[in-house]
Amino acid sequence: MAALSAWFWNERFWLPHNVTWADLADPAPGVEYPKAGHLLAALPLALGIFAVRILFERFIAGACARSLQIQQGVGRRAQPNAVLEKVFTSITKNPDSRHLDGLSKQLDWEVRKVQRWFRHRRNQDKPSTHTKFCESMWRFTFYLCIFTYGFQFLWQCPWLWDTRHCWYGYPYQVMTPGLYHYYVTELAFYWSLMFSQFTDIKRKDFLIMFIHHLATVSLISFSYVNNMARVGSLVMCVHDASDFLLEAAKLTNYAKYQRLCDFLFIVFSVAFFITRLVIYPICDS
């Protein structure tokens, strides 16, 4: 175990030449450098964010959805049937003609009735517009708040205006409370998204989104541990700048405000292009 730990925390991978973990372990009084243990605070915070999300979606987003006449109703549910349920969960959700014929004979049902059962059962697993609206409103609120906080914090930081400050004195750069809170809150949010995937209705992009959240958590954690937090804060802010616009466009789509939806998607596309393909490469260079 000690050998594995030594391999993982190899200083030649994490730190510049001639810098060791011991050099960062004992800073001057009043000075704090990032440590891996700091990130443990993100886990209980993620659970707190997850709890806030549940309350937010139930009492705030749900009320907004009802005021916009987005009903919580679910479409017609498939009638309980143990044989078909077993096929649906363990074999196929969309049986071919051979399976349909076999099930029709086994249950003494018409083929069309079996097809209809599978269609209702598939629709039963799809999230309703009400559910999607509440989820998008939660993400919109978080992205907007964290972007506002991040931008206000970075506005006072010299590395926003001159990215060379991201590397002056590296890795001996002080971790300020504002930067720490920004990092841990972002990390906790993506941990909470990973948690919620296992409680939400399972969707087709489950694996893709899980890998996305895992990659984001890894990148945020690694950039913190090796004290690349300054450039990391710029990257997070640039990414958040367009995310809340996408969620706003989704909200208007669910509420059937089509013109506003089209406008917001255009604004999002422009913001995404500028932040991800223009500003981000400059910040990262």
Residue frames relative to the residue before (quaternion, step in Angstrom):
aa qw qx qy qz dx dy dz
M 1.0000 0.0000 0.0000 0.0000 0.00 0.00 0.00
A 0.6433 0.5223 -0.3143 0.4632 3.54 1.04 -0.84
A 0.6421 0.5211 -0.3236 0.4598 3.57 1.04 -0.76
L 0.6423 0.5168 -0.3185 0.4680 3.58 1.03 -0.79
S 0.6494 0.5120 -0.3110 0.4684 3.57 0.99 -0.85
A 0.6526 0.5104 -0.3122 0.4649 3.59 0.98 -0.86
W 0.6471 0.5111 -0.3207 0.4662 3.58 1.03 -0.77
F 0.6783 0.5032 -0.3020 0.4421 3.58 0.89 -0.93
W 0.7678 0.3428 -0.1805 0.5103 3.59 0.93 -0.91
N 0.1850 0.8092 -0.5333 0.1633 3.57 1.11 0.64
E 0.4466 -0.7374 0.4464 0.2398 3.56 -0.65 1.16
R 0.6096 0.5641 -0.3569 0.4275 3.58 1.13 -0.56
F 0.6559 0.4825 -0.3092 0.4913 3.57 1.20 -0.46
W 0.7691 0.4100 -0.2013 0.4470 3.55 0.81 -1.03
L 0.8211 0.2644 -0.0765 0.5000 3.59 0.91 -0.89
P 0.6036 -0.5470 0.4269 0.3927 3.58 -1.25 0.39
H 0.6847 -0.4765 0.3636 0.4147 3.54 -1.33 0.31
N 0.8371 0.1779 -0.1755 0.4866 3.55 -1.10 0.87
V 0.6074 0.4802 -0.3824 0.5042 3.61 1.18 0.48
T 0.1171 -0.7970 0.5915 0.0358 3.57 -0.92 0.96
W 0.6499 -0.4969 0.3915 0.4213 3.55 -1.29 0.24
A 0.6053 0.5694 -0.3550 0.4283 3.58 1.10 -0.67
D 0.6153 0.5562 -0.3499 0.4355 3.58 1.08 -0.67
L 0.7325 0.4085 -0.2248 0.4960 3.59 1.12 -0.67
A 0.5745 0.6437 -0.3610 0.3540 3.56 1.26 -0.33
D 0.7968 0.2316 -0.1052 0.5481 3.60 1.09 -0.61
P 0.0061 -0.8327 0.5535 -0.0165 3.60 0.40 1.20
A 0.6755 -0.4730 0.3707 0.4272 3.54 -1.32 0.14
P 0.6479 -0.5141 0.3713 0.4219 3.62 -1.16 0.45
G 0.8012 0.2591 -0.2132 0.4956 3.56 -0.92 0.94
V 0.6552 0.4716 -0.3066 0.5043 3.57 1.31 -0.06
E 0.0779 -0.7991 0.5958 0.0180 3.59 -0.94 0.89
Y 0.1513 -0.7589 0.6287 0.0769 3.54 -0.93 1.01
P 0.6016 -0.5689 0.4018 0.3911 3.62 -1.12 0.48
K 0.0400 -0.7616 0.6464 0.0209 3.53 -1.16 0.73
A 0.6160 -0.5800 0.3859 0.3677 3.56 -1.08 0.73
G 0.6292 0.5707 -0.3318 0.4101 3.59 1.03 -0.76
H 0.5509 0.6208 -0.3949 0.3938 3.58 1.18 -0.51
L 0.6671 0.5487 -0.3020 0.4034 3.57 1.04 -0.78
L 0.4999 0.6547 -0.4314 0.3679 3.59 1.23 -0.21
A 0.5704 0.6015 -0.3775 0.4128 3.57 1.19 -0.50
A 0.5753 0.6107 -0.3773 0.3921 3.59 1.19 -0.45
L 0.6227 0.5813 -0.3518 0.3882 3.62 1.06 -0.65
P 0.6977 0.4050 -0.2997 0.5093 3.67 0.76 -0.83
L 0.6110 0.5399 -0.3575 0.4554 3.59 1.10 -0.63
A 0.6179 0.5426 -0.3425 0.4544 3.60 1.06 -0.72
L 0.6444 0.5038 -0.3219 0.4769 3.58 1.00 -0.78
G 0.6332 0.5251 -0.3222 0.4685 3.57 1.08 -0.73
I 0.6469 0.5054 -0.3118 0.4784 3.57 1.00 -0.84
F 0.6303 0.5340 -0.3282 0.4580 3.57 1.03 -0.79
A 0.6546 0.4991 -0.3087 0.4766 3.60 1.01 -0.81
V 0.6367 0.5161 -0.3244 0.4722 3.58 1.01 -0.82
R 0.6209 0.5493 -0.3398 0.4443 3.57 1.02 -0.78
I 0.6480 0.5236 -0.3229 0.4490 3.59 0.91 -0.91
L 0.6788 0.4801 -0.2841 0.4774 3.58 0.93 -0.94
F 0.6430 0.5363 -0.3176 0.4451 3.57 0.99 -0.88
E 0.6906 0.4778 -0.2850 0.4621 3.58 0.83 -0.98
R 0.6853 0.4975 -0.2975 0.4408 3.58 0.97 -0.79
F 0.8231 0.3026 -0.1294 0.4629 3.57 0.74 -1.04
I 0.7526 0.3548 -0.2149 0.5114 3.61 1.05 -0.64
A 0.7236 0.4103 -0.2532 0.4938 3.58 0.65 -1.08
G 0.6321 0.5373 -0.3347 0.4469 3.58 1.01 -0.77
A 0.6495 0.5057 -0.3151 0.4724 3.58 1.00 -0.82
C 0.6397 0.5164 -0.3240 0.4682 3.59 1.01 -0.79
A 0.6404 0.5259 -0.3229 0.4572 3.58 1.00 -0.83
R 0.6671 0.4936 -0.3074 0.4655 3.58 0.93 -0.85
S 0.6472 0.5203 -0.3241 0.4531 3.59 1.02 -0.77
L 0.6903 0.4244 -0.2605 0.5249 3.57 1.23 -0.51
Q 0.4722 -0.7132 0.3983 0.3312 3.56 1.37 0.27
I 0.3808 0.6606 -0.5317 0.3687 3.55 1.01 0.90
Q 0.2262 -0.8316 0.4977 0.0975 3.53 -0.17 1.29
Q 0.4822 -0.6807 0.4862 0.2601 3.53 -1.20 0.63
G 0.3998 0.7682 -0.4396 0.2382 3.55 1.29 -0.13
V 0.2907 -0.7311 0.5975 0.1550 3.52 -1.15 0.74
G 0.5511 -0.6203 0.4468 0.3345 3.56 -1.07 0.71
R 0.7477 -0.3951 0.2806 0.4539 3.51 -1.29 0.05
R 0.3154 -0.7648 0.5384 0.1604 3.56 -0.84 1.05
A 0.5197 -0.6246 0.4810 0.3293 3.54 -1.15 0.63
Q 0.4913 -0.6568 0.4775 0.3151 3.56 -0.97 0.81
P 0.5793 -0.6073 0.4027 0.3653 3.62 -0.97 0.76
N 0.1642 0.7581 -0.6154 0.1401 3.56 -0.91 0.98
A 0.3825 -0.7748 0.4579 0.2093 3.58 -0.35 1.27
V 0.6516 0.5251 -0.3254 0.4402 3.60 0.96 -0.82
L 0.7103 0.4478 -0.2627 0.4753 3.56 0.79 -1.01
E 0.6195 0.5464 -0.3440 0.4465 3.58 1.07 -0.72
K 0.6420 0.5173 -0.3246 0.4635 3.58 1.01 -0.78
V 0.6396 0.5084 -0.3211 0.4789 3.58 1.00 -0.81
F 0.6643 0.5298 -0.2997 0.4338 3.56 0.92 -0.95
T 0.7548 0.4143 -0.2202 0.4584 3.58 0.84 -0.95
S 0.8089 0.3144 -0.1444 0.4754 3.60 1.01 -0.70
I 0.7620 0.3506 -0.1990 0.5068 3.62 1.14 -0.43
T 0.7710 -0.2641 0.2230 0.5348 3.59 0.46 -1.15
K 0.3653 -0.7207 0.5486 0.2146 3.54 -1.13 0.71
N 0.7651 0.2293 -0.1290 0.5877 3.56 1.28 -0.31
P 0.1217 -0.8586 0.4932 0.0683 3.60 0.42 1.21
D 0.4476 -0.6703 0.5219 0.2794 3.55 -1.15 0.67
S 0.7535 -0.4126 0.2654 0.4377 3.56 -1.32 0.08
R 0.6227 0.5475 -0.3498 0.4360 3.60 1.04 -0.71
H 0.6674 0.4800 -0.2944 0.4874 3.59 0.95 -0.90
L 0.6413 0.5385 -0.3291 0.4364 3.58 0.97 -0.83
D 0.6542 0.5075 -0.3122 0.4658 3.56 0.95 -0.89
G 0.6623 0.5118 -0.3075 0.4526 3.59 0.94 -0.87
L 0.6774 0.4809 -0.2908 0.4746 3.59 0.94 -0.88
S 0.6044 0.5642 -0.3452 0.4442 3.56 1.10 -0.74
K 0.6882 0.4659 -0.2776 0.4820 3.57 0.93 -0.89
Q 0.6530 0.5350 -0.3160 0.4331 3.57 1.00 -0.85
L 0.7702 0.3533 -0.1748 0.5015 3.58 0.97 -0.87
D 0.3389 -0.7367 0.4984 0.3067 3.56 1.31 -0.32
W 0.4336 0.6463 -0.4846 0.3994 3.53 0.98 1.02
E 0.5376 -0.5622 0.5014 0.3788 3.53 -1.30 0.32
V 0.6124 -0.5675 0.4023 0.3757 3.57 -1.14 0.66
R 0.6484 0.5274 -0.3248 0.4428 3.58 0.96 -0.82
K 0.6286 0.5274 -0.3385 0.4605 3.58 1.07 -0.67
V 0.6359 0.5082 -0.3241 0.4821 3.59 1.05 -0.74
Q 0.6331 0.5265 -0.3253 0.4649 3.59 0.98 -0.84
R 0.6598 0.5158 -0.3019 0.4554 3.54 0.96 -0.93
W 0.6228 0.5362 -0.3450 0.4533 3.58 1.02 -0.77
F 0.6801 0.4806 -0.2992 0.4658 3.62 0.86 -0.90
R 0.6292 0.5271 -0.3448 0.4554 3.59 1.03 -0.69
H 0.6635 0.4860 -0.3022 0.4819 3.58 0.94 -0.87
R 0.6548 0.5134 -0.3221 0.4516 3.58 1.00 -0.79
R 0.6375 0.5055 -0.3353 0.4750 3.62 1.00 -0.71
N 0.6672 0.5001 -0.3042 0.4608 3.58 0.91 -0.87
Q 0.5892 0.5954 -0.3507 0.4188 3.54 1.15 -0.66
D 0.7036 0.4606 -0.2562 0.4766 3.60 1.09 -0.67
K 0.5720 0.5944 -0.3913 0.4079 3.58 1.22 -0.22
P 0.4714 -0.6666 0.4809 0.3197 3.62 -0.90 0.79
S 0.4759 -0.6683 0.4937 0.2884 3.56 -1.04 0.78
T 0.6549 -0.4925 0.3858 0.4239 3.56 -1.28 0.27
H 0.6014 0.5630 -0.3487 0.4470 3.57 1.09 -0.72
T 0.6670 0.4959 -0.2973 0.4700 3.59 0.92 -0.93
K 0.6732 0.4916 -0.3015 0.4628 3.59 0.88 -0.92
F 0.6195 0.5387 -0.3427 0.4567 3.60 1.04 -0.74
C 0.6781 0.4964 -0.2980 0.4528 3.59 0.86 -0.96
E 0.6492 0.5104 -0.3176 0.4660 3.59 0.98 -0.83
S 0.6766 0.4873 -0.2982 0.4646 3.59 0.90 -0.88
M 0.6392 0.5209 -0.3386 0.4533 3.58 1.02 -0.73
W 0.6204 0.5264 -0.3414 0.4707 3.59 1.06 -0.69
R 0.6857 0.4681 -0.2950 0.4729 3.59 0.82 -0.95
F 0.6143 0.5411 -0.3494 0.4558 3.61 1.00 -0.77
T 0.6759 0.4991 -0.2990 0.4524 3.58 0.86 -0.96
F 0.6766 0.4808 -0.3078 0.4650 3.59 0.87 -0.89
Y 0.6768 0.4981 -0.3116 0.4435 3.60 0.78 -0.98
L 0.6520 0.5078 -0.3238 0.4606 3.58 0.96 -0.81
C 0.6761 0.4941 -0.2980 0.4583 3.59 0.90 -0.91
I 0.7045 0.4531 -0.2896 0.4632 3.60 0.83 -0.94
F 0.6174 0.5219 -0.3567 0.4682 3.61 1.07 -0.59
T 0.6418 0.5216 -0.3234 0.4599 3.58 0.97 -0.86
Y 0.6609 0.4945 -0.3055 0.4748 3.57 0.93 -0.90
G 0.6796 0.5070 -0.2942 0.4411 3.57 0.84 -0.99
F 0.6763 0.4885 -0.3053 0.4592 3.56 0.92 -0.86
Q 0.6432 0.5104 -0.3242 0.4697 3.59 0.99 -0.80
F 0.6527 0.5041 -0.3158 0.4691 3.58 0.99 -0.80
L 0.7120 0.4633 -0.2685 0.4543 3.59 0.81 -0.98
W 0.5351 0.6346 -0.4054 0.3829 3.59 1.14 -0.52
Q 0.7195 0.4245 -0.2365 0.4961 3.59 1.11 -0.69
C 0.6224 0.5664 -0.3295 0.4281 3.58 1.28 -0.14
P 0.5012 -0.6868 0.4267 0.3084 3.61 -0.82 0.88
W 0.6475 0.5483 -0.3439 0.4023 3.62 1.06 -0.60
L 0.5173 0.5975 -0.4415 0.4248 3.60 1.23 -0.07
W 0.7497 0.4046 -0.1974 0.4850 3.57 1.00 -0.86
D 0.7806 0.0884 -0.0467 0.6170 3.57 1.19 -0.50
T 0.3017 -0.8117 0.4720 0.1653 3.59 -0.16 1.28
R 0.4971 0.6443 -0.4414 0.3779 3.60 1.20 -0.16
H 0.5822 0.5853 -0.3657 0.4297 3.58 1.23 -0.49
C 0.5253 0.6260 -0.4187 0.3961 3.61 1.21 -0.26
W 0.7843 0.3400 -0.1453 0.4981 3.56 1.15 -0.64
Y 0.4585 0.6614 -0.4731 0.3586 3.61 1.20 -0.07
G 0.8510 0.1110 -0.1047 0.5025 3.57 -0.78 1.05
Y 0.3801 0.7413 -0.4851 0.2659 3.60 1.23 0.13
P 0.6213 -0.2069 -0.7547 -0.0393 1.62 -1.94 1.63
Y 0.4689 0.6810 -0.4459 0.3428 3.59 1.25 0.23
Q 0.3162 0.7336 -0.5255 0.2929 3.55 0.55 1.22
V 0.4642 -0.7146 0.4578 0.2537 3.53 -0.80 1.08
M 0.3165 -0.7129 0.5940 0.1968 3.56 -1.06 0.82
T 0.2054 -0.7998 0.5561 0.0942 3.58 -0.38 1.24
P 0.6404 -0.5330 0.3722 0.4089 3.62 -1.14 0.45
G 0.6481 0.5329 -0.3290 0.4332 3.62 0.95 -0.82
L 0.6752 0.4803 -0.2883 0.4799 3.57 0.96 -0.87
Y 0.6295 0.5360 -0.3283 0.4569 3.57 1.03 -0.79
H 0.6731 0.4938 -0.2998 0.4618 3.59 0.86 -0.93
Y 0.6216 0.5414 -0.3335 0.4574 3.58 1.04 -0.78
Y 0.6898 0.4916 -0.2750 0.4549 3.55 0.86 -1.00
V 0.7089 0.4677 -0.2797 0.4478 3.57 0.75 -1.03
T 0.6355 0.5239 -0.3376 0.4558 3.61 1.02 -0.70
E 0.6446 0.5006 -0.3213 0.4802 3.59 0.96 -0.82
L 0.6608 0.5065 -0.3081 0.4603 3.58 0.90 -0.92
A 0.6606 0.5104 -0.3085 0.4561 3.59 0.93 -0.88
F 0.6258 0.5434 -0.3459 0.4397 3.60 1.00 -0.75
Y 0.7030 0.4490 -0.2815 0.4743 3.59 0.87 -0.87
W 0.5707 0.5326 -0.3857 0.4918 3.59 1.17 -0.43
S 0.6599 0.5103 -0.3169 0.4513 3.60 0.92 -0.86
L 0.6224 0.5278 -0.3462 0.4628 3.60 1.07 -0.66
M 0.6329 0.5145 -0.3322 0.4737 3.57 1.06 -0.70
F 0.6329 0.5224 -0.3337 0.4639 3.59 1.00 -0.80
S 0.7119 0.4953 -0.2724 0.4166 3.55 0.78 -1.08
Q 0.5448 0.6242 -0.4089 0.3825 3.61 1.13 -0.44
F 0.7002 0.4725 -0.2689 0.4627 3.58 1.09 -0.68
T 0.6995 0.4128 -0.2739 0.5150 3.59 1.26 -0.14
D 0.6032 0.5476 -0.3595 0.4550 3.57 1.19 -0.44
I 0.6434 -0.4601 0.4156 0.4490 3.54 -1.32 0.09
K 0.4301 -0.7208 0.4831 0.2492 3.58 -0.78 1.04
R 0.1551 -0.8139 0.5584 0.0407 3.57 -0.76 1.09
K 0.7048 -0.4777 0.3233 0.4129 3.53 -1.32 0.28
D 0.7354 0.4082 -0.2306 0.4892 3.59 1.04 -0.75
F 0.2175 0.8172 -0.5116 0.1518 3.61 1.22 0.43
L 0.7113 0.4590 -0.2721 0.4575 3.59 0.74 -1.04
I 0.6408 0.5295 -0.3284 0.4485 3.59 0.95 -0.85
M 0.6972 0.4604 -0.2793 0.4733 3.58 0.87 -0.95
F 0.6094 0.5435 -0.3597 0.4515 3.59 1.06 -0.66
I 0.6560 0.4930 -0.3048 0.4835 3.59 0.95 -0.88
H 0.6254 0.5375 -0.3360 0.4551 3.60 1.01 -0.80
H 0.6885 0.4691 -0.2907 0.4706 3.60 0.84 -0.96
L 0.6377 0.5266 -0.3258 0.4581 3.59 1.02 -0.80
A 0.6524 0.5032 -0.3122 0.4730 3.59 0.97 -0.83
T 0.6512 0.5148 -0.3189 0.4575 3.59 0.98 -0.83
V 0.6417 0.5132 -0.3167 0.4739 3.58 0.95 -0.88
S 0.6622 0.5118 -0.3072 0.4529 3.60 0.93 -0.86
L 0.6814 0.4919 -0.2952 0.4545 3.58 0.88 -0.91
I 0.6467 0.5024 -0.3230 0.4743 3.58 0.96 -0.83
S 0.6712 0.5047 -0.3013 0.4517 3.59 0.92 -0.91
F 0.6838 0.4906 -0.2962 0.4517 3.59 0.83 -0.95
S 0.6704 0.4977 -0.3143 0.4518 3.59 0.93 -0.85
Y 0.6301 0.5165 -0.3371 0.4718 3.59 1.15 -0.55
V 0.6775 0.5245 -0.3055 0.4155 3.56 0.82 -1.04
N 0.7698 0.3108 -0.2059 0.5181 3.62 0.91 -0.77
N 0.5347 -0.7048 0.3533 0.3043 3.53 1.28 0.68
M 0.3959 0.6572 -0.5358 0.3526 3.55 0.85 1.01
A 0.2139 0.8386 -0.4781 0.1497 3.54 1.19 0.64
R 0.6084 0.5654 -0.3756 0.4112 3.60 1.02 -0.60
V 0.7060 0.4085 -0.2645 0.5145 3.57 0.79 -0.95
G 0.6017 0.5653 -0.3526 0.4404 3.59 1.12 -0.62
S 0.6391 0.5228 -0.3266 0.4600 3.59 1.01 -0.77
L 0.6286 0.5210 -0.3359 0.4698 3.59 1.06 -0.69
V 0.6550 0.5158 -0.3121 0.4555 3.57 0.94 -0.90
M 0.6610 0.5050 -0.3143 0.4575 3.60 0.90 -0.87
C 0.6672 0.5011 -0.3089 0.4564 3.59 0.91 -0.87
V 0.6456 0.5230 -0.3175 0.4570 3.58 0.98 -0.84
H 0.6714 0.4881 -0.3012 0.4693 3.58 0.98 -0.80
D 0.6700 0.5049 -0.3036 0.4517 3.60 0.96 -0.83
A 0.5528 0.6561 -0.3841 0.3413 3.58 1.16 -0.53
S 0.7665 0.3188 -0.1945 0.5225 3.60 1.08 -0.59
D 0.5372 0.6587 -0.4066 0.3350 3.61 1.15 -0.45
F 0.6849 0.4800 -0.3103 0.4520 3.61 0.88 -0.84
L 0.6005 0.5528 -0.3628 0.4495 3.60 1.16 -0.48
L 0.6206 0.5308 -0.3364 0.4690 3.57 1.07 -0.74
E 0.6766 0.4802 -0.3001 0.4707 3.58 0.90 -0.89
A 0.6183 0.5329 -0.3479 0.4611 3.60 1.05 -0.65
A 0.6393 0.5156 -0.3204 0.4720 3.58 1.03 -0.78
K 0.6348 0.5217 -0.3303 0.4646 3.58 1.00 -0.76
L 0.6332 0.5448 -0.3308 0.4391 3.59 0.96 -0.86
T 0.6899 0.4622 -0.2890 0.4763 3.57 0.87 -0.90
N 0.6059 0.5426 -0.3583 0.4583 3.58 1.11 -0.55
Y 0.6686 0.4869 -0.3005 0.4749 3.60 0.93 -0.88
A 0.6951 0.4581 -0.2664 0.4858 3.58 1.12 -0.71
K 0.4203 -0.7460 0.4208 0.2996 3.59 1.39 0.00
Y 0.3997 0.6304 -0.5413 0.3871 3.56 0.96 0.97
Q 0.1639 -0.8731 0.4492 0.0957 3.53 0.46 1.26
R 0.6627 0.5040 -0.3264 0.4474 3.61 0.88 -0.84
L 0.6602 0.4840 -0.3044 0.4871 3.57 0.94 -0.85
C 0.6148 0.5483 -0.3379 0.4553 3.57 1.05 -0.76
D 0.6671 0.4964 -0.3040 0.4649 3.60 0.87 -0.94
F 0.6460 0.5247 -0.3158 0.4557 3.57 0.98 -0.86
L 0.6879 0.4816 -0.2887 0.4599 3.59 0.89 -0.93
F 0.6245 0.5221 -0.3477 0.4653 3.59 1.05 -0.63
I 0.6225 0.5186 -0.3395 0.4779 3.60 1.08 -0.68
V 0.6531 0.5044 -0.3100 0.4721 3.58 0.94 -0.93
F 0.6381 0.5228 -0.3233 0.4636 3.57 0.99 -0.84
S 0.6571 0.5202 -0.3187 0.4427 3.61 0.89 -0.92
V 0.6548 0.4981 -0.3083 0.4775 3.57 0.98 -0.86
A 0.6724 0.4941 -0.2975 0.4640 3.58 0.90 -0.96
F 0.6371 0.5253 -0.3265 0.4600 3.59 0.99 -0.81
F 0.6582 0.5113 -0.3127 0.4556 3.58 0.89 -0.92
I 0.6973 0.4769 -0.2849 0.4530 3.58 0.85 -0.96
T 0.7309 0.4439 -0.2573 0.4500 3.59 0.81 -0.98
R 0.7571 0.4020 -0.2230 0.4641 3.61 0.88 -0.90
L 0.7928 0.3273 -0.1575 0.4895 3.59 1.01 -0.77
V 0.7245 0.3624 -0.2393 0.5353 3.60 1.23 -0.20
I 0.7658 0.3711 -0.2068 0.4828 3.59 0.52 -1.22
Y 0.6650 0.5379 -0.3204 0.4073 3.60 0.82 -0.97
P 0.6737 0.4726 -0.3307 0.4620 3.67 0.81 -0.82
I 0.6275 0.5261 -0.3424 0.4607 3.59 1.09 -0.68
C 0.6618 0.5053 -0.3053 0.4621 3.59 0.95 -0.92
D 0.7279 0.4597 -0.2410 0.4481 3.54 0.96 -0.87
S 0.5949 0.5939 -0.3610 0.4039 3.56 1.24 -0.21
